[in-house]
Amino acid sequence: MRIIRDYQFVEQQDRGASVAIGNFDGVHRGHQSVIDLARAAAPDAPLGVMTFEPHPRAFFAPNAPPFRLMSPEARASRLEKLGVERLYQLNFNAALSSLTPEEFARKVISEGLGLTHVVVGADFCFGKGRSGTAADLQRFGAEMGFGVTIAPLMEHSDDTVSSTAIRTALSEGRPRDAAAMLSHWHRIEGEVIGGEQRGRDLGFPTANMSIDGLHPPAFGVYAVLVDVLNGPHQGRYQGAASVGVRPMFDGAHPNIETFLFDFTGNLYGATLSVALVDYLRPEMKFDGLQALIDQMTADCARARDILTAEMQAETQAETPARTQAET
């Protein structure tokens, strides 16, 4: 996948794509359906996604609470897995935000990137003051020579699939509901950083990661699947993770601490992708370290049971597909 950041300097091989436009925070099922429409609209053109960095919401309100579901790097990785060939991750700045809807259509989509087709959601707004609508873009496309498809909003359990709905599910400790809207586990990705090594002293050494800039899920303990993405311990593991401020030790800055089952080794500097599978309990303060150790032991036992059942269910779901493919 090629990443293009400036619409004014574009190589010829990066022009002419069929592109889904949006912020794609979480790359949820609604986003995936928009990408599928872009793929179908012009199958002979490169498949692309246009998004913006920083997120426009962060640009206009830099001091607002963290809201992103994933980092730009995690988003790019997820989009590449979906077959996206061109990621137009445009620099969102004062100049871009000041373009009128017609100027955006002409200067960015038509002249700058030379797109063949664009797909947007029914609630898409663009241009200065978010004054342009999906219908406006369709009109501009007819005038400027690019096709426009307006994708309907996707529903899930009587709610619209959206990044906002996913944030709500995570805030309420419902990672499985978030996963149903995402079509994949919600993941926190990042580099393992140094901690205070209290977990090691307690018999539960953890890999610590920052959640700065990300929407925080409900504080507490989770059953997790962990992918170590690089280094000598690369692979998938099961584990339990604590998200929060560590009230037992008067912590103030939230992070995620993950204990990998049946693992020995040094993970400092490695990049982890931690999938939140199930919410076990809220974080709490205990009457002494032994009470904490006992609860952590119980948490890990419960997480093992949940993850074992999850893996068995995945295996059973895959078996009929493999059998059919073999016949």
Salt bridges, closest charged atoms under 4 A:
GLU11 OE1 - ARG2 NH2 3.57
ASP14 OD1 - ARG2 NE 2.78
ASP14 OD1 - ARG86 NE 2.87
ASP25 OD2 - ARG167 NH2 3.19
ASP36 OD1 - ARG39 NH1 2.71
GLU53 OE2 - ARG68 NH1 2.81
GLU53 OE1 - ARG75 NH2 3.00
GLU102 OE2 - ARG106 NH2 3.70
ASP136 OD1 - ARG139 NH2 3.36
GLU143 OE2 - ARG139 NH1 3.96
GLU172 OE1 - ARG174 NH2 2.72
ASP177 OD2 - ARG174 NH1 2.70
GLU196 OE1 - ARG198 NH1 2.11
ASP212 OD1 - HIS253 NE2 2.77
ASP227 OD2 - ARG187 NH2 3.01
ASP227 OD1 - ARG236 NE 3.06
ASP250 OD1 - LYS285 NZ 3.48
GLU257 OE2 - ARG246 NE 3.76
ASP262 OD1 - ARG304 NH2 3.17
ASP278 OD2 - ARG176 NE 3.26
ASP299 OD2 - ARG281 NH2 2.85
GLU310 OE1 - ARG176 NH1 3.01
GLU318 OE1 - ARG322 NH1 3.43
